Amino acid sequence: MKRWLPSPALSVSLMLMWLMLNGSVEPAHWLLGGVLGIVAPLLSRPLQPHGYAVLRKPMALVRLLCFSAIEIVRSCINVSQIILMRRAVRVNSQFIRVPLDLRSPHGLALLSCLINTTPGTVWVDLLPAKHELLLHVFDLHSEAWWVETIKTRYERPIMEVFEHPVSRGELS
């Protein structure tokens, strides 16, 4: 089954999206949507070297995305105020390192997208030796606050969504 339908949820989603975009439930559209739902995941399989993501807790992802949308708007307002109302001398632009526990490639990709879409922050590099994120902050006031924010508001919910829960036996 996985050979022809590597991601059944994606296949069904593509078919339903096709039907909604066409605004029709004619048999021909069901057929085209079904073909699209089967062919697109098969053709995109080489682009997924780690396989398709498995969402452990979809509602945690919804909460994370809602929080992120609010954070993006808030950050946009703050950065706009800094640019328009402060002198460049008073802006404290810095690089910081954030230690990460997150190992899932899908989770790291989502974290990267969330950080880079938030005005005032840029994901610069993932330092593999220590598994740290190198982050540029436009106006840094407290490095500890940023590390705590990334770890609690972003990393922890992403780990909840993408990574297997760790049992006590695996910790040692």
C-alpha positions in Angstrom: 0.0 0.0 0.0 2.8 2.5 0.9 4.3 1.8 -2.5 1.4 3.3 -4.4 0.1 5.6 -1.6 3.1 6.9 0.4 0.9 9.4 2.2 -2.8 8.5 2.1 -3.8 11.7 4.0 -1.9 13.8 1.5 -3.6 12.0 -1.4 -7.1 12.5 0.0 -6.3 16.2 0.8 -5.1 16.8 -2.8 -8.2 15.1 -4.2 -10.5 17.2 -2.0 -8.6 20.4 -2.8 -9.0 19.6 -6.5 -12.8 19.2 -6.1 -13.0 22.5 -4.1 -10.9 24.5 -6.5 -13.1 23.3 -9.4 -16.3 23.7 -7.5 -17.7 20.5 -9.0 -18.4 17.0 -8.0 -18.7 15.6 -11.5 -17.3 12.1 -12.0 -14.5 13.4 -14.3 -13.3 15.8 -11.5 -13.3 12.9 -9.0 -11.2 10.9 -11.4 -8.8 13.7 -12.1 -8.6 14.5 -8.4 -7.9 10.8 -7.6 -5.1 10.7 -10.2 -3.6 13.9 -8.9 -3.8 12.4 -5.3 -1.9 9.3 -6.4 0.6 10.8 -8.8 1.7 13.9 -7.0 2.9 12.1 -3.8 4.7 9.5 -5.9 6.5 12.2 -8.0 7.4 14.1 -4.8 8.7 11.1 -2.9 12.4 11.8 -4.0 12.1 15.2 -2.5 11.3 13.7 0.9 14.6 12.0 1.9 13.3 11.5 5.5 9.8 10.3 4.4 6.6 12.1 5.0 6.0 13.8 8.4 3.8 12.0 10.8 1.9 14.5 13.0 1.6 13.1 16.5 -0.6 15.8 17.9 -2.3 17.9 15.2 -4.0 20.2 17.7 -0.7 21.1 19.1 0.4 22.2 15.6 -2.8 24.3 15.2 -2.1 26.0 18.6 1.6 26.6 17.6 0.6 28.1 14.2 -2.0 30.4 15.9 0.5 31.5 18.5 3.1 32.1 15.7 0.7 34.2 13.7 0.1 36.5 16.7 3.8 36.6 17.4 4.6 37.6 13.8 2.1 40.5 13.9 3.4 41.7 17.3 7.0 41.4 16.1 6.1 43.3 12.9 4.7 46.2 14.9 7.8 46.2 17.2 10.3 46.1 14.3 8.4 48.9 12.5 8.5 51.1 15.6 12.3 50.5 16.0 13.0 51.3 12.3 10.8 54.4 12.3 11.3 55.9 15.7 14.8 54.9 17.0 18.3 56.0 16.0 20.4 53.3 14.5 23.0 53.7 17.3 20.5 52.5 19.9 19.7 49.3 18.1 21.5 46.3 19.6 21.8 43.8 16.7 23.5 40.5 17.8 24.0 36.8 17.1 23.0 34.4 19.8 23.3 30.6 20.1 20.3 28.5 21.2 20.9 24.9 22.2 18.3 22.6 20.6 16.9 19.3 21.7 14.8 19.0 18.6 16.2 16.4 16.1 13.4 15.8 13.7 14.2 17.1 10.2 10.6 18.1 9.7 10.5 19.9 13.1 13.7 21.7 12.3 12.3 22.8 9.0 9.2 24.1 10.7 11.2 25.9 13.3 13.3 27.5 10.6 10.2 28.7 8.8 8.6 30.1 11.9 11.8 32.0 13.0 12.5 33.4 9.5 8.9 34.6 9.0 9.0 36.5 12.3 10.4 40.0 11.7 13.5 40.8 13.6 14.9 37.3 13.7 16.9 35.2 11.2 17.9 31.6 11.4 21.6 31.8 10.4 22.9 28.3 10.8 22.5 25.0 12.6 25.8 24.2 14.3 25.9 20.4 14.2 28.8 19.8 16.6 26.8 21.1 19.6 23.4 21.1 17.9 22.9 24.8 18.4 20.9 27.2 16.4 22.8 30.4 15.4 20.2 33.2 15.5 20.4 36.8 14.5 18.2 39.1 16.6 17.6 42.7 15.2 17.3 44.3 18.6 18.6 42.1 21.5 17.8 43.1 25.1 18.1 39.7 26.8 19.8 36.6 25.3 18.3 34.4 28.1 14.8 35.6 27.2 15.3 34.7 23.5 16.7 31.2 24.4 13.8 30.6 26.8 11.3 31.8 24.3 12.6 29.6 21.4 12.8 26.6 23.6 9.4 26.9 25.4 7.2 28.6 22.8 8.5 27.0 19.6 10.8 24.0 20.2 8.7 22.2 22.8 5.4 22.3 20.8 7.2 21.2 17.6 8.7 18.3 19.5 5.2 17.4 20.7 4.0 17.4 17.1 6.8 15.6 15.3 8.9 13.5 17.7 8.2 10.2 19.4 7.7 10.5 23.1 10.7 9.4 25.0 10.2 6.7 27.7 12.2 6.7 30.9 14.3 3.7 29.7 15.6 5.7 26.7 16.9 8.6 28.8 19.9 6.8 30.2 
